Amino acid sequence: MSCLRCREVIRSTGDIIFTGGPIFSSTALVGSLTIGTTFLLSPVSGILTDKIGLRRTTLCGGVLTCGGMFLSSFFTDNVTALYFTYGIMFGLGAALAYTPSLAILGHYFKKYLGLVSGVVTAGSSVFTAIMPILLEKLVAKTGLATSFRVLSVISSFVIFCALLYKPLQPPPPPPRVKPGRSRFNTMMRSFINFDNWKKKKYIIWALSIPIALFGYFVPYVHMGKFVEDSFPGEEKNLPVMCIGITSGLGRLLFGYIADLPRVNRVLLQQMSFVLIGTMTMCLPATGSFPLLLAIALAMGLFDGCFISLLGPIAYDICGPRGATQAIGFLLGLCSIPLTVGPPIAGRLYDHTGSYMIPFVLAGIPPLFGASTMFLIRCVKDDAPATPETVLKDPTHQPLAQTAWDSENPADARNGKLNGHIREERRATLASSGIIDVKSPLLTNVAVSSLVVDSFYSDYPGSFRERKYSYSYL
């Protein structure tokens, strides 16, 4: 959780560094490039997590973020160099740290995954409210170079937090070589989890979210200018701060609601998009500043609902084996609308001189995206195919499997994990509500594939192909 909070602090402060004085297009592009790189390269983070493991991926991300911030302190007068050190290097590091920090939650929590995701992501809302003030004073007192170095120290906490990661789920098995399959096809399957893209529900969800986000980011970017035009003399940053505060509350509240029995998480996320889109369209009609603040508070509440449910829904649709890449590729698809939406709204404002049309049009994509998500209820994913007799290619063995084997030694006599680790896995399943801690029997007949894998791992003679198991009961 500390790793995710630290990364979110850096993300929330990224653009603030370049807003201390007049904003030129070249300097503004540095902050935009950081956000774009973070989301665009998230699929790379998901692939690396499956190939080299959660700990190594996050560690690489921490080194890049820390190094990018530190190198940026030497190029405060060179915008071209900042494109690389801050825009690309820091953005890549943030991507490598962010996706694993969401994926690791599913290793330890199942029954309360929504609440835990809300608690973890709520850290960004807290620092969104306080960091602008602190950074403004820091830059004014010490200068931009020293501020970068201070942020570099903050970024270094990601490195230490990465060392605490202890995955409880082994990495996906290496690809199986089928007769007639080309070497290129096999190589691609060793990197990309194509099982996710065979799930119709995931395809609909992964396309609906980017559609909704075409207008999602517009109020955040243009709220300050809107306040200056419509309510001169009022604090222009106050509405965005209100969104940040209530967003944290929303992540905790809806994270708790999402874990309640019979609650449909996808439907909950649809509701958040509908209300965000509707309130965005109502912004130009606000006649008073207190009413604008009330709308901002409500928008933040449902913004927290949308963000806190990304990880849990990915686990619901793709399962624990596919959730990491599911989150990574979803964030990668979101990079396009988040980057394109605000500039289009800015162009419309330049032509019309008003935010009436930009905000009304920005409210349409969330409504449309919420509508397309109803298709998830209309499709049914195919049942997994029966295992085929195929050969495994040892050349594509993931490095993460080596780390898993070294961190989870097996007893030489029976090939099972030692007693300490076995009890640790059992406690994890018990805390998730999968098994009864006082009984070796499963509490639910319709158990997940994780528990089935655990059974096969205890009784390897019943199914020899089940080499990669989640845990030992």
N, C-alpha and C positions, 0 to 999 in steps of 0.2 A: 504494500500500500504506500509506503514511503517513496518507493521508486516512482510510482505513478503520480503522486502528488508533486514530487520534485520536478518531473517532466512537465506537468501541467503548469507549474509556476513559471518555468522557463518559457513555455508557449504563451502564457498570458502576458508576459512582459516583453515578448519579442518585438512587437510593433511599437511599443511605447518608447523604446530607445530612440526611434527615429521621429518622434512627434514632439520633441522638446522645442523645436523652433519652426521656421517655415518649412512646409512639406513640398519638396520638389519631386517630380515624377521619378527621377533616378534613385533618390533615397527611399521613396515609398515602395519602389520595386523590390528593394532588398527584403523588407518585411513580407511582402506578398510572395516572393520567391521562397521564403522559409516555410510559410504555411503550405504552399503548393507542393514543395518537395516533401514535406512531412507526410502529406496524404498520398501523393502520387507514388512514393516508394514504400508505402505500407505493404503492398503485396510481396515485395522483396523481403521485408521483415518476417512475414508469415512463412515464406519458403525457407528462409534461414533458420527460423525457429524449429521447423520440422527436420532440417538437415543437421544442424550443429547443436540444437538444444536451446531452451529458454535462457539458461544462465549465460552461455557464451554470447548469444545474440544481444541480450541486454547489456552485457559488459562492453561489447563493441560499441553499442549506442552511447553508453556513458562516456567512453573515451573520446568519441567523435564530438559529442556535445560540449564536453569540457574543453577539448582542444580547439574546437571552432570558436568558442567564446574567447578563449585566451588569445588566439591568433588575431581575432578581430580587434583586440585592444591595441594592436600595433598598426592598424590600417584604418583608423578613424577618419582620416582625410582622403582615403582612396576608396571611392565607392565601387570601382571595378573589382578590387580585391575583396571587398565585403560580399560581393555576389557569390564568391566561392567560399570564404571562411564562414560567413554567417548564413547566407542563403542556401548553399548546397551542403556544406560540411555539417553545420549545425542541424539543418533540416533532416539530413539522412540519419544523423545520430538520434534525433527525436523520434523518427519513424521506427528505428530499431529498438528503442526503449519503450514505445507506447504500446504496440501490439502485444508483446509478451506480458506486459503488466496487466492487460485484460485477460489474456489466456490463462495465466497462472491461477486466477481465482477459481476456475472450474476444476482445478486439481484438488482443491481443499474444501470447496463448498458446493453442495448441490441443492439441498433443501432450502437454504437461505441465500442462493446465488444472487437474486435480485437485490436484496438488502445490502449484501456485501459490496456489490458493484456500485450501489448508490453511495455507500459510505466512502469508498475509495475515490470515486469521481467527484465527490463533493468537495474535495480539497482544492480543486481548481477554482471553484466559485468563491471560496474564502479568500484565496490569494488574488483573484481578479478584483476584489473590492479594496484590498489594502496595498497591493503592489504598485498601482499607478501613483499613489501618494508618496510611497517610500522611494520609488525610482526617480520621481521628479525632484525630490529633495537631494537624493544621492547624486544625480547628474549635475544639479546646480552647485553642489558643494565640492565635489571631487573631480568632476569632468567626465566625459564620455569614456575615455580609456580606462580609468579606474573602475567605472561602473561595469564595464565588460569583465574586468578581472574579478570583481565581486560575484557577478553572475557565473563566472567560471568555477568559483569555489562552490557555489550552490549546485552547479551541474555535477561536480565531482561526487556528490552524495549518491547519484545514480550508480556509480561504479561500486560503491560499498554495499548498496542495497542489492545489486545484482548477485553479489556473493552469497546472499542469504536465500536465494531461490533454491528450492529443493523440489523438483517436479515429482509428483506421485504417479504420473502416467507415462509409460514408456513411449518413445517416438513411434510413428507409423512404420510398418515393416517395409523392407525394400521392395521395389516393383518385381512382379513376376513376369518372366519372359515367356510369352506364348509363341508357339510355332507360327512363323509367317509374319510376326510383328517386326517392323523395321527397327534398326538401332536408334534412330532419331526419336521414334515414337516411344521406345523404352526409356530413353534418356529424359524426355519431357515428362513422362510419368514419374520418374524418380524425383523430380522437382515439384511438380504441380499435382495437387490432389484432385484428380478429375472426378472422383466420386461426388464431390460437392456440386459440380456442374451437371450431374445427372439427376439432381434433386430439383424438381419443378418448383417446389416451395421456396428454395433458396434463390433460384433464378428470379422469380417474381419479386421477392423481398429485396434482393441486391440491385434490382433495376428501379424499384419503386422509391427507395430511399434517395438515390441521386436525383431522381425527378423532383421529389419534394424539396430538395435542398437548393434548387435553382433560385428560389426566393427566400430561403431561410436566413441567409447571412446578410441580406440587404439592410434590414433595420439596424443591425449592429454597426455596420460601416457608416451609414448615412444618418444615424440618429442625432449626432452632434450638429451637423449642418441643418437638419430639420428643426432642431430647437432654436438655433440662431435665427432662422428665417421666420418661424411661427411665434416664438416666445422670446424676443430679444431681452437681454438682461438676466435671464434665468441661467442656472448652472447647466451647461450643455452635456456634461459627463454624468450627471445624476441619473438619468433614465437607464443608461447602460450599467451603472453600478447597481441599480435596483434589480435589473435583470440578473446580474451575477449573484446577488444575495439570495433571491428567491429560487434561482436555479439550483443552488445547493440544497435548499429545503425540499424542492421538488424531487431531487435525486434520492433523498432519504425517504420521503413520503411514498413515492411511487415504487421505489425499490422494495419497500415493505409490502405495499399492496400487491405487487407482482408475484410475491411468494405465497399469497393466500390461496387456498384451494379453489378450484374452478374459475380462476382468473385467467383470461386469455391475454397473454402479453402482447401479441400482435395487435389485437383490438385496442389495447391500452395505448399502444404507440400510434395507431390510427387516430384515436381521439386527440392525442396531443398535436398531431399535424393539422387536424381540422381546426382546432382552436387557435393554433399559432397563425395559420393562414387567415382566419377570420379577423383576428385582432390586428394583423398587419394591414389588412384592407381598411380597418377602422381608424388607423393612425391619422390620416389626413383630415378626418372629421372631428378630431378632438378640439374643443373650443377653449380649454383651460389647461394650464400646466399640471395641476393636481390630477386631472383626469388622465393626462398622458402618463403620469407616474403610476396610476392605478393599472393602466393597460400594460405598462412595462413590468410591473410586479407579477401580473397574471401570465404574461409571456414567459417570464423567467421560470415560473412554476412548471409550465408544461414543456419548456425547453429541457428542464431537468428530467422530466419523464422520458422524453425521447432519448437522451444520452445514456441514462442509466440502464435502458433496456437493450442496448446494442449487443453487449456480451451475452446476456441470458438468452436472447432470441437466437443468436448464432449457435449456442449450445443446444437449444431445443430442436433446431432444424437439422443441424449437421452432426450433432453428437460431439463427444470430447475429442475424437480423433481428427475431425475435420474443422473444429471451431477456430483454431489458430489461423489457418489460411482463409477461412470464411470471413473472419474479422478483417484480415489484411487486405483481401481483394475488395471488400465492401468499402473500406476507407480509401483505397485507390480509386474506385469509381466515383467516390464523393469529391475527389480533388477537382474534377472538371467543373461541376456546378458551383462549388464554393469559390473558385477562382473567376469564373465567367460572370456569375450573377451580379455582384456589386458593380463592376465596370459598366455593364449594360444599363443598370439603374442610374449610374452617374451620367451616361450619355443622354438618357431620356430627360434627366433633370436639366442638362445643359441646353437642350432644345426647347423644353417647355417652360423652364424657370420655376417649376413647382414640383413638389413630391406627390401630387395627387395621382398621376398616372404611374410613376414608378412603384409606389407602395401598393396600389390596387393590383397591378400586374404581378408584383412579388407575392401577393397572397394567393394567387391561382395555383402555382406549382405544388404547394403543400396540400391543397385540397385535392388536386388531381392525383398526387402520389398516394394519399390516403385512400382514394377510391380504388386505385389499381391493386392495393394490398388486399382487397376483398377477394381477389382471385386465389389467394392462398387457401381460402376455405373451400374452393371449388375443385382443387386438384388433389391428387393423392400420389405420393411417391411410390415407385415400384418397389416391391420387396427385394432385398438383396439376393443376388444370384447365388446358387450353390457353388461351393469352392470347386475349382477345376484342378485337374492334375497338371501342374505346370512347374517349370523350373525357376528357381530363384537366382538372381544375378548377384553374386557377392560383391561385384565391383561397385554396385550402387548402394551398398550398406551405409546408412546414415551415420555420421560421426556422433550424433546424439545417442545412438545405441551403445557405442563404446563407453560414453560417459555414464549412461544408465547402468551398464554392467559393472563398471568400476565402483560406482556409488552404492550399488545394491548387490553385494556379494552373495553367492549361493553356497549352500552347504554342499561340500564335496561328496557326501554319501548319497543324498537323495535329490540333489539339484534344486532344492527349494531355498527360498530366502531364509536368512537367519531369523531367530525368534524375535529379536528386537524390531527388525524392520517389518516382519510379518504382523506383529501386534500393532505397529504404527499404521499399516495399511488398513487393518481391521478397524481401528479406532476411527480412521477417516471415513470409511464406509458407514460406520455406525452413526457418526455425527451428521452424515448426509441423509440419514433416514432410510438407507438401502437395506441394512441388516439390523437385527436386534443384538445389542451388545452382550446380552446375557444368554443368547441362544445361537447355536451354529446354523439354525434354519433361517432362510430368507423370509422377510416380512411380507413380500409381495410376489405373487406368482408371475406377474408380467414384469420381470426384472429387465434391466437394461443390458446392453451388450457388454458393459463393463463387468457386471457380476458374472455373466456367462463366461467371459474370458477368465475371470478369477477362478471359476470352477474348473475350467480346462487346465489352468496352470497348476492346480492342486492334483489333478488327475491327468497327467500328460499322456497316459496310455490310451485314453478315450478318444483323443484327437490330436495327432502328432503335429498337425500343421499350426496349432495354436501356440507358437513359440513366443509371441509378443503379447503378454498379458498385462492387465492394468494393475492388479494387486492380488495378494494372496489372502484368502479368508482365514 
